[in-house]
């Protein structure tokens, strides 16, 4: 049995196709498609509104599936159209490969071998970007994107910008995305990591053609969009993902160890532990969204308080507690301004403001926001002091009982 036959059979066995999004790459498109056909007949091309001879080239190639539309909508949208079509055709996996000739079809089997070892993963083809012939701009963008991916997910991936990837088709079709161009390839692996999908890599070769043969549609504005998207994802990670990730890592054994070593351990005074609880709750309620956890840990380090206790207490502002923190902060603000209404009326007012932003809406929103901010500050101080006092009393009582039991 030939090597090509083995690879073709594996594509069929794994229900995998090769997905090629393309836009105005007439000089390299045919070579890329035909090189992929040497390994499988499961080739799907998405013509993303090309205005060159792409349509004629695709008509001249046998045994491929083609989806075409106009006008151009961007690579991310082309990939999403391709995933939908791949699902309709019954494929479980799709390997995406760029049509500019940068990637080599000879690396396709690496993705198949990897997905057999780690099913239902996203596999990114990691390029060696430290080679002399790689443009400096591409090297910088590569390092820039890798750093942000680590900051947003806590995962170190060798190449977060490579378009050579294997995706589970069903998962891609079930997910919601808000980007539609190049930044889509970063958004989807960030969200995959947040949902605890395995994101891994395989090494692949890369070729950067000289002269006019390679056509790139990446523009300066795309870099700005990357930056805006990464900023949004980073703050979302600080606000939601990282705290949830911390909580998920707290199994029963870890909680027991934290309780014994961090909460009742004798190497810190009851006062220090009490202030740690109070400060964590204080920072968790303060209206500093996106910075609460980071500032809480920084404050704990500066004051030499218990960082673990502070971090856990600060998690009061993670789902599903966020709505309660917001509502009770708003109600506290109403008490401070003498405008207190019932719980149901507070919810009704918030709903009305969100759905009927009329000509008086700006003033109403300003008042709503002011009440929330003042209420959050007051509530954070009150709960911080109260929780510190209660914690101090409980720890003092508990340790006294423990000591008495030992002496007895």
Buried (B, 14 or more C-beta within 10 A) or exposed (E): EEEEEEBBEBBEEBBBBBBBBBBBBBBBBBBBBBBBBEBBBBBBBBBBBBEBBBBEBBEEBEEBBBBBEEEBBBBBBBBBBBBBBBBEBEBBBBBBBBBBBBBBBEBBBBBBEBBEEEEEBBBBBBBEBEEEEBEEEBEEBBEBBBEBBEBBBEBEBBBBBBBBBBBBBBBBBEBEBEBBBBBBBBBBBBBBBBEEBEBBBBEBBBEBEEEEEBBEBBEEEBBEBBEEBBEBBBBBBBBBBBBBBBEEEEEEEEEEEBEEEBBBEEEBEBBBBBBBBBBBBBBBBBBBEBBBBBBBBBBBEEEEBBBBBBBBBBBBBBEEEBEEBBBBBBBBBBBBEEEBEEEEEBBEBBEEBEEEEEEEBEEBEEBBEEBBBBBBBBBBBBBBEEBBEEBBEEBEEEEEEEEEEEEE
